[in-house]
Amino acid sequence: MAVQAREDRTARGVALMALAVVFFTLIDSSAKWLMLAGLPALQVVFCRYAGAFVFSLLVFLPREGLVAFRSARPGLQALRAVLLLGSTVLNFMALFYLPITVTTTINFAGPIVVTLLSIPLLGEQVGIRRIAAVCTGFVGVLVVMQPWGAEFHPAMLLNLGALSFAGLYFVLTRKLAGIESNSTAQLWSTGFATCAMAPFALGLWTWPTTAWDFTVMLAIGCFGALGHICATSAHRLADASILAPVVYIQLLLAALAGILFFDTWPTFWLLVGGAIIIGSGLYIWQRERQKGRPPSPPDPRRAP
């Protein structure tokens, strides 16, 4: 299936990317809400991907048919899907214990991890200034986690695991860029996760006890699919280097979601650490933009 042509419509691209970030925040908020309501984490992961898979089938199959499933690199697509699923499972488990602002801020270290992994896996050359930015970003992560203090929670290690899986996921996404279509990547990642999680989710299945919880359970997959569609469309309308900073509004949205839905407020040190991580990420993007390479997405959980 041919890829849609690029267009130069920056304002609309930025608006679509901002809408995608809203959907991304709703994914995490829904996951935390459902787990606090008593649904098992593996069931929530299944609902997130099953809903997105059904949504993707309805979007892509009428236009492309079964050829949308055909992959030029099935091995890499399967590995990419495994890494994405592992990242989501660990992230949702962390969300049960941690405020949404904490998980969101730690995940902003995604470009830092991708930069490090790109050296051995993609053979990319990274200069001393970007290495310094990476080190600065990890200082920000330490400020958020505070492993030396009472604010540290072991679930933060789950977040770091999710970050590592997602970093590898994005490295593979770079390798497949220009080889696979968006529809193939979407259907493989959501379809694999749905099939892999179905036996676990059905064995632990717990029905929501309220109509609102049931609605959220149905909506989480749609949030995932819509977020990805908006983000993909945004990158067709505007340069990645312009869209990259838009994702950082998620920290504000996560803070609002935490206050409104879970009565949790961001701490001073979380804001300080978040500012350090965002600053280092923006510097890495600027360096990649100067080198003429599209920046990596900042939030590694945001995938098909």
C-alpha positions as CSV (number, residue, x, y, z in Angstrom):
1,M,0.0,0.0,0.0
2,A,1.5,3.4,-1.0
3,V,2.2,5.8,1.8
4,Q,0.3,9.1,1.7
5,A,2.3,12.0,0.4
6,R,3.8,14.6,2.8
7,E,2.1,17.9,3.0
8,D,3.2,21.3,4.4
9,R,0.4,22.2,6.8
10,T,2.3,22.9,10.0
11,A,-0.6,24.4,12.0
12,R,-2.9,21.5,11.4
13,G,-0.1,19.0,12.1
14,V,0.7,20.7,15.5
15,A,-3.0,20.6,16.3
16,L,-3.3,16.9,15.5
17,M,-0.2,16.2,17.6
18,A,-1.7,18.0,20.5
19,L,-4.9,16.0,20.1
20,A,-2.8,12.8,20.0
21,V,-1.2,13.7,23.3
22,V,-4.6,14.1,24.8
23,F,-5.4,10.6,23.8
24,F,-2.1,9.4,25.1
25,T,-2.9,10.9,28.5
26,L,-6.4,9.3,28.4
27,I,-4.7,5.8,27.9
28,D,-2.7,6.1,31.1
29,S,-5.6,7.7,33.0
30,S,-8.0,4.9,31.9
31,A,-5.5,2.2,32.7
32,K,-4.9,3.5,36.2
33,W,-8.7,4.0,36.7
34,L,-9.5,0.4,35.7
35,M,-6.8,-1.1,37.8
36,L,-7.9,0.9,40.9
37,A,-11.4,-0.3,40.1
38,G,-10.2,-3.9,40.6
39,L,-9.4,-5.1,37.0
40,P,-6.2,-7.1,36.6
41,A,-3.4,-5.3,34.9
42,L,-3.1,-8.0,32.2
43,Q,-6.8,-7.6,31.4
44,V,-6.3,-3.9,31.0
45,V,-3.4,-4.4,28.7
46,F,-5.6,-6.8,26.6
47,C,-8.5,-4.3,26.4
48,R,-6.1,-1.6,25.3
49,Y,-4.7,-3.6,22.4
50,A,-7.9,-5.6,21.5
51,G,-9.8,-2.3,21.2
52,A,-7.0,-0.8,19.1
53,F,-6.8,-3.9,16.9
54,V,-10.5,-3.9,16.1
55,F,-10.4,-0.2,15.4
56,S,-7.4,-0.7,13.1
57,L,-9.2,-3.5,11.3
58,L,-12.1,-1.3,10.6
59,V,-9.9,1.5,9.4
60,F,-7.4,-0.4,7.2
61,L,-9.0,-3.5,5.9
62,P,-11.8,-1.8,3.8
63,R,-9.0,0.3,2.1
64,E,-6.2,-2.2,1.7
65,G,-7.6,-5.7,2.3
66,L,-5.6,-8.5,3.8
67,V,-2.4,-7.2,2.0
68,A,-2.2,-4.8,5.0
69,F,-0.9,-7.7,7.1
70,R,1.9,-8.6,4.6
71,S,5.3,-7.7,6.1
72,A,8.6,-7.4,4.3
73,R,10.4,-8.0,7.5
74,P,8.2,-10.3,9.6
75,G,10.9,-11.2,12.1
76,L,11.6,-7.6,13.0
77,Q,7.9,-6.8,13.1
78,A,7.3,-9.6,15.6
79,L,10.2,-8.5,17.8
80,R,9.0,-5.0,17.6
81,A,5.6,-6.1,18.7
82,V,7.0,-8.1,21.6
83,L,9.0,-5.1,22.9
84,L,6.0,-2.8,22.7
85,L,3.9,-5.3,24.6
86,G,6.5,-5.7,27.3
87,S,6.8,-2.0,27.6
88,T,3.0,-1.6,28.0
89,V,2.7,-4.4,30.6
90,L,5.5,-2.9,32.8
91,N,4.2,0.6,32.4
92,F,0.6,-0.3,33.4
93,M,1.9,-2.3,36.4
94,A,3.9,0.8,37.4
95,L,0.8,3.0,37.0
96,F,-1.1,1.0,39.6
97,Y,1.4,2.1,42.3
98,L,2.7,5.5,41.0
99,P,1.0,8.8,40.2
100,I,0.5,9.3,36.5
101,T,2.7,12.4,36.6
102,V,5.7,10.2,37.8
103,T,5.3,7.6,35.1
104,T,4.8,10.2,32.4
105,T,7.9,12.2,33.5
106,I,10.2,9.1,33.6
107,N,9.0,8.0,30.2
108,F,10.1,11.4,28.8
109,A,13.6,10.0,29.0
110,G,12.8,8.0,25.9
111,P,15.0,10.0,23.5
112,I,17.9,9.6,25.9
113,V,17.6,5.8,25.9
114,V,17.1,5.7,22.1
115,T,20.3,7.9,21.6
116,L,22.3,5.4,23.7
117,L,20.9,2.3,22.0
118,S,21.5,3.8,18.5
119,I,25.2,3.7,19.0
120,P,25.7,-0.1,19.2
121,L,22.6,-1.2,17.3
122,L,22.4,1.3,14.5
123,G,26.1,2.3,14.3
124,E,25.2,6.0,14.8
125,Q,27.9,8.5,15.8
126,V,27.1,10.5,18.9
127,G,29.2,13.5,19.8
128,I,30.3,14.6,23.3
129,R,27.6,17.2,23.6
130,R,24.8,14.7,23.0
131,I,26.5,12.4,25.5
132,A,26.5,15.2,28.0
133,A,22.8,15.8,27.3
134,V,22.1,12.1,27.9
135,C,23.9,12.2,31.2
136,T,22.0,15.3,32.2
137,G,18.7,13.6,31.3
138,F,19.5,10.7,33.6
139,V,20.3,13.1,36.4
140,G,16.7,14.4,35.9
141,V,15.4,10.8,36.1
142,L,17.3,10.4,39.4
143,V,15.8,13.6,40.7
144,V,12.3,12.3,39.9
145,M,12.9,8.8,41.4
146,Q,15.0,9.9,44.4
147,P,16.3,6.4,45.1
148,W,18.1,7.8,48.2
149,G,14.9,9.1,49.8
150,A,11.5,8.1,51.2
151,E,9.8,9.1,47.9
152,F,11.3,6.2,46.1
153,H,8.9,3.4,45.2
154,P,10.1,0.0,43.8
155,A,7.5,0.3,41.0
156,M,9.7,3.0,39.5
157,L,12.0,0.1,38.5
158,L,9.1,-1.2,36.4
159,N,9.0,2.1,34.7
160,L,12.7,1.9,33.9
161,G,12.1,-1.6,32.4
162,A,9.3,-0.2,30.3
163,L,11.6,2.6,29.2
164,S,14.3,0.1,28.1
165,F,11.9,-2.1,26.2
166,A,10.4,1.0,24.5
167,G,13.8,2.3,23.6
168,L,14.6,-0.9,21.7
169,Y,11.1,-0.7,20.1
170,F,11.9,2.7,18.7
171,V,15.3,1.6,17.4
172,L,13.5,-1.2,15.5
173,T,11.0,1.3,14.3
174,R,13.9,3.4,12.8
175,K,15.2,0.3,11.1
176,L,11.8,-0.4,9.5
177,A,11.2,3.2,8.5
178,G,10.6,3.3,4.7
179,I,10.2,-0.5,4.5
180,E,6.9,-1.1,6.2
181,S,3.6,0.8,5.8
182,N,1.8,2.3,8.8
183,S,-1.1,-0.1,8.4
184,T,1.2,-3.1,8.6
185,A,3.0,-1.8,11.7
186,Q,-0.3,-1.0,13.3
187,L,-2.0,-4.3,12.6
188,W,1.1,-6.4,13.6
189,S,1.7,-4.7,16.9
190,T,-1.9,-4.5,18.1
191,G,-2.8,-8.0,16.7
192,F,0.2,-9.7,18.2
193,A,-0.5,-8.1,21.6
194,T,-4.2,-9.1,21.5
195,C,-3.4,-12.7,20.7
196,A,-0.6,-12.9,23.2
197,M,-2.6,-11.4,26.1
198,A,-5.9,-13.1,25.4
199,P,-5.2,-16.4,27.3
200,F,-4.0,-14.5,30.4
201,A,-6.7,-11.9,30.3
202,L,-9.5,-14.3,29.8
203,G,-8.2,-16.5,32.7
204,L,-8.2,-13.5,35.0
205,W,-11.3,-11.8,33.6
206,T,-13.1,-9.5,36.0
207,W,-16.2,-7.6,34.9
208,P,-16.4,-3.9,35.8
209,T,-18.9,-3.2,38.6
210,T,-20.2,0.2,37.3
211,A,-21.4,1.5,33.9
212,W,-18.6,4.1,34.0
213,D,-15.9,1.5,34.5
214,F,-17.3,-0.6,31.7
215,T,-17.3,2.5,29.4
216,V,-13.7,3.2,30.3
217,M,-12.8,-0.5,29.6
218,L,-14.3,-0.2,26.1
219,A,-12.8,3.3,25.4
220,I,-9.1,2.6,26.3
221,G,-8.4,0.7,23.0
222,C,-10.1,3.5,21.0
223,F,-7.9,6.1,22.8
224,G,-4.8,4.1,21.7
225,A,-5.9,3.8,18.1
226,L,-7.0,7.4,17.8
227,G,-3.8,8.7,19.4
228,H,-1.6,6.8,17.0
229,I,-3.7,7.9,14.0
230,C,-3.5,11.5,15.0
231,A,0.2,11.3,15.6
232,T,0.8,9.6,12.3
233,S,-1.3,12.2,10.4
234,A,0.5,15.0,12.2
235,H,3.9,13.7,11.0
236,R,2.6,13.7,7.5
237,L,1.6,17.4,7.8
238,A,4.6,18.8,9.7
239,D,8.2,18.1,10.3
240,A,9.0,15.8,13.3
241,S,11.4,18.5,14.6
242,I,8.5,20.9,14.9
243,L,6.1,18.3,16.4
244,A,8.6,16.8,19.0
245,P,8.2,19.5,21.7
246,V,4.4,19.3,21.5
247,V,4.5,16.0,23.3
248,Y,5.8,17.7,26.4
249,I,2.4,19.2,27.1
250,Q,1.6,15.7,28.3
251,L,3.2,16.6,31.6
252,L,0.7,19.3,32.2
253,L,-2.2,17.0,31.0
254,A,-1.0,14.2,33.3
255,A,-0.8,16.7,36.2
256,L,-4.4,17.7,35.5
257,A,-5.5,14.1,35.2
258,G,-3.9,13.2,38.5
259,I,-5.6,16.1,40.3
260,L,-9.0,15.6,38.7
261,F,-9.3,11.8,38.7
262,F,-6.9,10.6,41.4
263,D,-6.5,13.6,43.8
264,T,-2.7,13.5,43.4
265,W,-0.6,16.6,43.0
266,P,2.9,16.8,41.4
267,T,5.7,17.3,43.8
268,F,8.4,20.0,43.6
269,W,11.1,17.5,42.8
270,L,9.0,15.9,40.1
271,L,8.7,19.3,38.4
272,V,12.5,19.9,38.8
273,G,13.4,16.5,37.4
274,G,10.9,16.9,34.6
275,A,12.4,20.2,33.6
276,I,15.8,18.6,33.4
277,I,14.6,15.6,31.4
278,I,12.7,17.9,29.0
279,G,15.6,20.2,28.6
280,S,18.0,17.4,27.7
281,G,15.5,15.8,25.3
282,L,15.0,19.1,23.5
283,Y,18.7,19.5,23.1
284,I,19.0,16.0,21.6
285,W,16.2,16.8,19.2
286,Q,18.0,20.0,18.1
287,R,21.2,18.2,17.5
288,E,19.4,15.5,15.4
289,R,17.5,18.2,13.5
290,Q,20.8,19.9,12.6
291,K,22.1,16.5,11.3
292,G,19.0,16.2,9.2
293,R,17.5,13.1,10.9
294,P,14.0,13.1,12.2
295,P,13.9,13.1,16.0
296,S,12.8,10.1,17.9
297,P,9.4,10.2,19.7
298,P,9.8,11.3,23.3
299,D,7.2,9.0,24.8
300,P,8.2,5.3,24.2
301,R,4.8,3.9,25.1
302,R,3.1,5.7,22.3
303,A,3.0,3.2,19.6
304,P,0.5,1.6,17.3
